[in-house]
Amino acid sequence: MSDTAYDEIVLVLEGKAKTGLREGKDAHVRTIHAPRDGDAAIVKAARNAVEGGDQVVVISADRMLGSRVEAVGARVMSPSWLLDQLTHG
């Protein structure tokens, strides 16, 4: 796996996916378990990071989610963009 140019990667898990990985930070990856709605947790994490002065990129193909995170000041990139970054970095 390739490294990224980002200081921290935040992985938001919801539903049954939460059972596969515990919350917390491991190296550059911080895992968050969404209490209910994964999209709301992503928007909240993006907002908090932007308000803290961070540049935030959210990876999603979901246009509604993309609009919500752009509204809080984050950028949205596609899953294919991320794959390209990881494979050709």
N, C-alpha and C positions, 0 to 999 in steps of 0.2 A: 504494500500500500504506500502510496506517495504521501508526502507531507503537504500541508496547506500553508498558505501565507497568513492564515488567521490565527490569532492568539488563543482562541477558545472555540470549541465546537459544542453547541448545546443540542442534545438529543431529547426530544419530547416524546414520551411513550404514553399511550392510553389503552384502556381496556385490558385484554389478556396479554398484550405485549409487555405490560408492566411486570409480569411475573418472570420475564426472561433476564432482567437486568435491574440491579438495585439502584436507587437514587444516590447521587453523590458525584464527586469528581475523581477522575482517573486520568492522570497526565493532562492532556489538553481537552478532554471530553468531559462535559458535565451533563449528567442525566437527570431529567426532571420527569416525575410521574404526574400526569394530568389528573386532577381529582375527578373530572367528568369529561369536559370538552377539550380535546387536544388542540383545536384551533385557538380557543380562548387562552390556553396556556402558552401557545406560541406567541400570540399577540402580546400577552403580558410580559413574557421574557424579552421580547424585542423592544417593547416600550421602556422597560426598566433599563436595558442596556443603552438605548439611545439617550435616555434622560441622564445616564451616567457618563455620557460623552463618548460612547463607543460607536464605531461604524458597524452596522449590522447588515448581514446578508442572510435572508431566509431562502431556503431551497424548497420550492413547491411548484407543482403544476396546477394547483388549485387557484383559479382566478379570483374567487371570492376572498380566500385567505390572503392572496397577494395584495388585493386592494386594501384589506384591513391593516396589513403590516406596513404598506407604503404610507398609509395615513398616520402612522406613528413615527415615520421617518426612516424606516428600514428599506433596503433594496430587496428585490425579489429576483432570483435566478432559477432557471429550470434544473430539474434533475440531470438532464443531459449535459448542461454546463458543468455541473459538479463532477460528473463522470469524466468529462474531458480534462478537468483540472487534476483529478486524481491519477489519470492514466498518462497524461502528457505534460502535466504541471509545469 
